[in-house]
Amino acid sequence: MTKQSRVPVVARMIALGLATDETTARELIDRRLVLVQGAVVDNPLRLVALGDSIVVTESERFVSRGGFKLAAALEHFAISLTDRSVLDVGSSTGGFTDCALQAGAKIVYALDVGKTQLHERLRAHPQVVIVDEFNARGLGDSAMKASRGVPPVLEVIVVDVSFISVARLAEGLISSLAPDGDLVVLIKPQFEASKEEADRGAGIIASPEIRSRVVEEVKAAFALSGCDCLGVIESPITGASGNTEFLAHFRMRK
């Protein structure tokens, strides 16, 4: 390459070790944390010169971008995880688990229907209990939970699931929540809307009306199972495909 060669800023960030992958680099740009020659970058397609100064104003805090989503909910809803037991439903790589640990959780049960997805740093963490190959639909089964070392109830439950409506998990989730516990649910409209609605946008739910409706449907499902919604915020980060997502905070009805 010549001195004047220009490359995509995302590729350059990865080459310089400022991000582990393209998804992380784009997330940092979306959050306006990347500076090129001292100016904020707002376009992941921007080209930069090899000699340009690139700075990330905040280090990569979590093993995956999901951590930033949960962090936003904890801050907005003023939820403390200090010395509390946490169940991470749909743990995957472990963004929520990582965030919970950094927020002071005493133990995190990382539950996922898949296996060996959790980041190696978390797999070796003494405060993480790995519960692989556990379908979240089984959370209402006390014997099944006990067989995998999951307590009957936990102080905090955080949820990030895909390819299933989280509304269908409401009863099991609530049965696993302590009476004074906190439940944080990531609502993904593409998995709550009808198949026809999702197919219409090739998996992207662009309609504000549909988004609003599915959020209300999720809230209603949890209300039927005895939980009140204390608030909903839009996630500061979109889903991997660009979908707008939402974070809802629930507590058991008194």
C-alpha positions, -999 to 999 in steps of 0.1 A, spaced: 0 0 0 11 35 -6 12 63 19 -20 77 4 -39 44 7 -72 47 24 -91 19 42 -125 15 59 -124 29 95 -139 -4 108 -111 -25 92 -84 -1 105 -98 -3 141 -96 -41 140 -61 -39 126 -50 -16 154 -66 -37 180 -92 -11 190 -120 -36 184 -122 -73 183 -145 -76 153 -167 -56 128 -198 -57 150 -179 -43 180 -163 -16 158 -196 -5 144 -212 -4 179 -184 19 191 -190 41 161 -228 41 167 -221 52 203 -199 81 190 -169 68 209 -145 68 179 -124 98 170 -103 102 138 -79 130 138 -98 143 169 -132 144 152 -161 120 160 -168 94 134 -205 87 127 -202 66 96 -188 31 97 -181 32 60 -158 62 63 -123 57 47 -92 67 67 -56 71 58 -31 47 74 -15 75 92 -47 89 107 -50 90 144 -78 68 156 -89 69 193 -116 50 211 -127 72 240 -140 43 261 -124 9 262 -143 -22 252 -161 -29 284 -179 -61 277 -174 -94 258 -203 -85 235 -224 -55 226 -253 -69 247 -235 -56 278 -241 -20 267 -278 -27 264 -281 -41 299 -259 -14 313 -283 12 299 -313 -5 316 -295 -8 349 -286 29 348 -320 42 336 -341 21 360 -316 25 389 -313 -12 395 -285 -23 418 -270 -58 413 -246 -55 442 -244 -88 461 -275 -102 443 -280 -135 425 -287 -131 388 -301 -154 361 -291 -145 326 -316 -162 302 -302 -165 267 -266 -158 278 -250 -166 244 -215 -150 244 -222 -134 277 -227 -96 273 -254 -95 299 -234 -118 322 -203 -97 319 -223 -65 326 -239 -81 357 -206 -92 371 -191 -57 366 -222 -43 383 -214 -63 414 -235 -94 411 -224 -121 436 -232 -150 412 -246 -152 377 -263 -183 363 -256 -182 325 -284 -201 309 -287 -209 272 -303 -234 249 -270 -237 230 -237 -248 244 -201 -236 246 -211 -201 234 -200 -182 266 -168 -162 262 -138 -181 276 -131 -153 301 -165 -158 316 -164 -196 314 -134 -195 338 -150 -169 361 -156 -182 397 -189 -163 400 -204 -178 368 -224 -210 368 -228 -223 332 -262 -238 324 -259 -249 288 -285 -267 267 -314 -256 289 -345 -244 271 -360 -214 289 -394 -229 285 -384 -252 313 -379 -225 339 -413 -232 353 -402 -268 362 -386 -267 396 -372 -302 393 -356 -294 360 -340 -263 375 -328 -282 405 -312 -309 384 -290 -282 368 -282 -264 400 -304 -234 393 -321 -220 425 -359 -220 427 -359 -182 426 -334 -155 420 -331 -119 430 -326 -106 394 -334 -121 360 -321 -106 328 -334 -119 294 -321 -117 259 -335 -144 237 -339 -148 200 -362 -168 176 -389 -170 202 -414 -145 216 -403 -136 251 -440 -133 260 -442 -171 257 -416 -173 285 -434 -149 309 -449 -175 333 -417 -195 337 -396 -163 342 -419 -149 368 -420 -183 387 -382 -180 390 -382 -144 403 -380 -136 440 -409 -116 454 -388 -84 456 -368 -92 425 -361 -73 394 -367 -86 359 -351 -69 328 -363 -81 294 -349 -72 260 -379 -70 237 -370 -77 200 -399 -67 178 -388 -90 150 -395 -120 172 -428 -106 187 -444 -95 155 -463 -119 132 -443 -139 106 -460 -118 78 -450 -86 95 -414 -97 99 -412 -112 63 -426 -79 49 -394 -61 60 -370 -90 54 -368 -93 92 -366 -56 99 -396 -41 118 -395 -5 106 -431 4 116 -433 24 148 -469 12 152 -459 -25 151 -430 -18 175 -454 -1 199 -480 -28 196 -456 -57 204 -441 -39 234 -477 -35 248 -483 -72 240 -452 -83 260 -462 -60 289 -497 -76 288 -483 -111 289 -462 -104 320 -491 -86 336 -513 -117 332 -486 -137 350 -484 -112 379 -457 -87 370 -461 -50 366 -440 -31 341 -422 -2 357 -409 13 325 -396 7 289 -367 24 271 -354 21 236 -321 2 236 -292 26 229 -279 0 204 -298 -17 176 -299 -54 171 -273 -70 148 -295 -66 118 -304 -30 126 -337 -36 144 -348 -12 171 -351 -30 204 -365 -21 238 -356 -28 274 -384 -33 299 -383 -34 337 -407 -57 356 -414 -65 393 -438 -88 410 -472 -72 417 -475 -65 454 
